[in-house]
């Protein structure tokens, strides 16, 4: 039996309406409405330009735009690495508690310091966190390479992403390594403050790794073998 198809029986492709791909959000507002401006770009504007924006209508901000204090890529990465059982909201609450603890410690130090030393005391927890991660980043690591039946620890340079990963992993391990009756918030805040001042276990671990790379620099030519 032969099946015959005619032009009338050919199915027509219908345009599928998808709310995420359509321009309903922007089409609902006139063309003279401004798009939402991220906080990083707002900080770069001059006061005269800010005055002009005060009277301009603005479209609603996209779902992924926020002015939250915790809107930082390194902070989000740190939460994703430190959370357990995919409980991200619980880890966010813990990190907010860590930042509050750091703020209280630094404010107490600020009010107790002499007037000439107050300007050098940092009280922004996000700045302390980012500086602590930056201070813990290694620039070299060792990779085992076997030659002639002997395994050598060969120093290798690492990428920026790998360096950030190692720094955050060390901080998380030190923050969760509790000794005695101490909770995560107190322990992590202490580790971040120590790393901010280039002290503590994580800084020592980075220095030990760099010292190992320095001792094994004679094997660096094995990188290309």
C-alpha positions as CSV (number, residue, x, y, z in Angstrom):
1,X,0.0,0.0,0.0
2,X,1.4,3.4,-1.0
3,X,0.9,6.5,1.2
4,X,0.4,9.8,-0.7
5,X,1.2,13.1,0.9
6,X,-0.2,16.3,-0.5
7,X,0.7,19.9,0.1
8,X,-2.5,20.4,2.2
9,X,-1.5,17.6,4.5
10,X,2.0,19.1,5.2
11,X,2.1,20.3,8.8
12,X,2.8,24.0,9.4
13,X,5.3,25.1,12.0
14,X,3.7,27.2,14.6
15,X,5.7,29.8,16.5
16,X,6.0,28.7,20.1
17,X,5.4,31.5,22.6
18,X,7.9,31.3,25.4
19,X,7.8,34.0,28.2
20,X,11.6,33.8,28.8
21,X,12.4,34.5,25.1
22,X,9.7,37.1,24.4
23,X,9.9,40.8,24.8
24,X,6.9,41.1,27.0
25,X,8.9,42.8,29.8
26,X,10.4,45.4,27.6
27,X,7.4,45.7,25.3
28,X,5.1,46.7,28.2
29,X,7.0,50.0,28.7
30,X,7.6,52.9,26.3
31,X,10.8,53.2,24.4
32,X,12.0,56.2,26.5
33,X,12.1,54.2,29.7
34,X,15.7,53.5,30.7
35,X,17.1,50.0,31.4
36,X,18.1,49.2,34.9
37,X,21.7,50.1,35.7
38,X,23.9,47.8,37.8
39,X,25.4,49.2,41.0
40,X,28.9,49.0,39.6
41,X,28.0,51.4,36.7
42,X,26.1,53.7,39.1
43,X,29.2,54.1,41.2
44,X,31.1,55.4,38.2
45,X,28.6,58.1,37.2
46,X,29.2,61.8,37.9
47,X,26.9,63.7,40.3
48,X,25.5,65.7,37.3
49,X,24.5,62.5,35.5
50,X,23.0,61.1,38.7
51,X,20.8,64.2,39.0
52,X,19.5,63.6,35.5
53,X,18.6,60.0,36.3
54,X,16.5,61.0,39.3
55,X,13.6,62.1,37.1
56,X,13.9,59.4,34.4
57,X,11.5,56.5,34.4
58,X,13.3,53.1,34.6
59,X,12.2,49.6,33.6
60,X,12.0,46.9,36.2
61,X,15.4,45.2,36.9
62,X,16.0,41.7,35.5
63,X,15.7,38.8,37.8
64,X,19.5,38.3,37.9
65,X,20.3,41.9,38.9
66,X,20.6,42.8,42.6
67,X,22.1,45.5,44.8
68,X,22.7,43.1,47.7
69,X,25.9,43.5,49.8
70,X,26.6,39.8,49.2
71,X,26.4,40.1,45.4
72,X,30.0,39.0,44.7
73,X,31.4,36.2,42.5
74,X,34.0,35.1,45.0
75,X,31.5,35.1,47.8
76,X,29.1,33.0,45.8
77,X,31.9,30.6,44.8
78,X,32.9,30.3,48.5
79,X,29.3,29.4,49.5
80,X,29.0,26.8,46.7
81,X,32.3,25.1,47.9
82,X,31.5,25.2,51.6
83,X,27.8,24.1,51.6
84,X,26.9,20.6,52.6
85,X,24.0,18.5,51.2
86,X,23.2,21.2,48.7
87,X,21.8,23.4,51.5
88,X,22.8,26.7,50.1
89,X,20.4,28.9,52.1
90,X,21.7,27.5,55.4
91,X,25.3,28.2,54.3
92,X,24.3,31.7,53.4
93,X,23.0,32.3,56.9
94,X,26.3,30.9,58.3
95,X,28.4,33.3,56.2
96,X,26.2,36.2,57.2
97,X,26.9,35.3,60.8
98,X,30.6,35.1,60.0
99,X,30.5,38.6,58.4
100,X,28.5,39.9,61.4
101,X,31.1,38.5,63.8
102,X,34.0,40.1,61.8
103,X,32.1,43.4,61.8
104,X,31.8,43.3,65.6
105,X,35.4,42.4,66.2
106,X,36.7,45.1,63.9
107,X,34.4,47.7,65.3
108,X,35.5,46.9,68.8
109,X,39.1,47.2,67.7
110,X,38.3,50.5,65.9
111,X,36.7,52.1,69.0
112,X,39.6,50.9,71.3
113,X,42.3,52.2,69.0
114,X,44.0,55.6,69.3
115,X,42.7,58.3,66.8
116,X,45.8,58.0,64.6
117,X,45.3,54.3,64.1
118,X,41.6,54.2,63.3
119,X,42.1,55.0,59.7
120,X,44.2,51.8,59.2
121,X,41.5,49.5,60.6
122,X,39.2,47.9,58.0
123,X,35.6,47.4,59.1
124,X,34.0,46.2,55.9
125,X,33.6,42.4,56.1
126,X,33.5,41.9,52.4
127,X,36.8,43.7,51.9
128,X,38.3,41.6,54.7
129,X,37.0,38.4,53.1
130,X,38.3,39.3,49.6
131,X,41.7,40.3,50.9
132,X,41.9,37.1,53.0
133,X,41.2,35.0,49.9
134,X,43.8,37.0,47.9
135,X,46.4,36.6,50.6
136,X,45.9,32.8,50.7
137,X,46.3,32.3,46.9
138,X,49.4,30.3,46.0
139,X,51.3,30.9,42.8
140,X,53.1,27.5,42.6
141,X,52.3,23.9,43.4
142,X,54.0,20.6,43.1
143,X,53.0,17.7,40.9
144,X,54.5,14.2,41.2
145,X,56.3,13.0,38.1
146,X,57.9,9.6,37.9
147,X,61.3,9.3,36.3
148,X,63.5,6.2,36.3
149,X,61.5,4.6,39.0
150,X,61.7,7.7,41.3
151,X,58.8,10.1,41.9
152,X,59.8,13.7,42.0
153,X,57.8,16.6,43.3
154,X,58.0,19.0,40.4
155,X,57.0,22.7,40.9
156,X,54.4,23.9,38.5
157,X,52.8,27.4,38.1
158,X,49.0,27.4,38.5
159,X,46.2,29.3,36.9
160,X,44.2,32.1,38.6
161,X,41.2,29.8,38.9
162,X,43.2,27.0,40.4
163,X,44.9,29.4,42.8
164,X,41.5,30.8,43.9
165,X,40.1,27.3,44.4
166,X,43.1,26.2,46.5
167,X,42.9,29.3,48.7
168,X,39.1,28.8,49.3
169,X,39.6,25.1,49.9
170,X,42.2,25.7,52.6
171,X,40.1,28.4,54.3
172,X,37.0,26.1,54.3
173,X,39.1,23.2,55.7
174,X,40.5,25.4,58.4
175,X,37.1,26.9,59.2
176,X,35.5,23.4,59.6
177,X,38.4,22.0,61.6
178,X,37.0,22.8,65.0
179,X,39.0,22.2,68.2
180,X,36.9,22.2,71.3
181,X,33.6,23.8,71.9
182,X,33.7,26.3,69.1
183,X,31.2,26.8,66.3
184,X,31.7,27.4,62.6
185,X,31.0,31.1,62.7
186,X,33.6,31.8,65.4
187,X,36.2,29.6,63.8
188,X,35.7,30.8,60.2
189,X,35.7,34.5,61.3
190,X,39.0,33.9,63.2
191,X,40.6,32.2,60.1
192,X,39.5,35.0,57.8
193,X,40.8,37.7,60.1
194,X,44.1,35.8,60.5
195,X,44.4,35.5,56.7
196,X,43.6,39.2,56.3
197,X,46.5,40.1,58.5
198,X,48.7,37.4,56.8
199,X,48.7,35.1,59.8
200,X,47.2,31.8,60.8
201,X,47.2,28.2,59.6
202,X,46.2,28.9,56.0
203,X,49.0,31.4,55.4
204,X,51.5,29.0,56.9
205,X,50.2,26.2,54.6
206,X,50.7,28.5,51.5
207,X,54.2,29.4,52.7
208,X,55.1,25.7,53.3
209,X,54.0,24.9,49.7
210,X,56.1,27.7,48.3
211,X,59.0,26.5,50.4
212,X,58.6,23.0,49.0
213,X,58.6,24.4,45.5
214,X,61.8,26.3,46.3
215,X,63.5,23.2,47.6
216,X,62.5,21.2,44.5
217,X,63.4,23.9,41.9
218,X,66.2,21.6,40.7
219,X,63.5,19.3,39.2
220,X,61.7,22.1,37.4
221,X,63.0,20.9,34.0
222,X,61.0,17.7,34.3
223,X,57.9,19.8,33.5
224,X,58.8,19.6,29.8
225,X,59.7,15.9,29.8
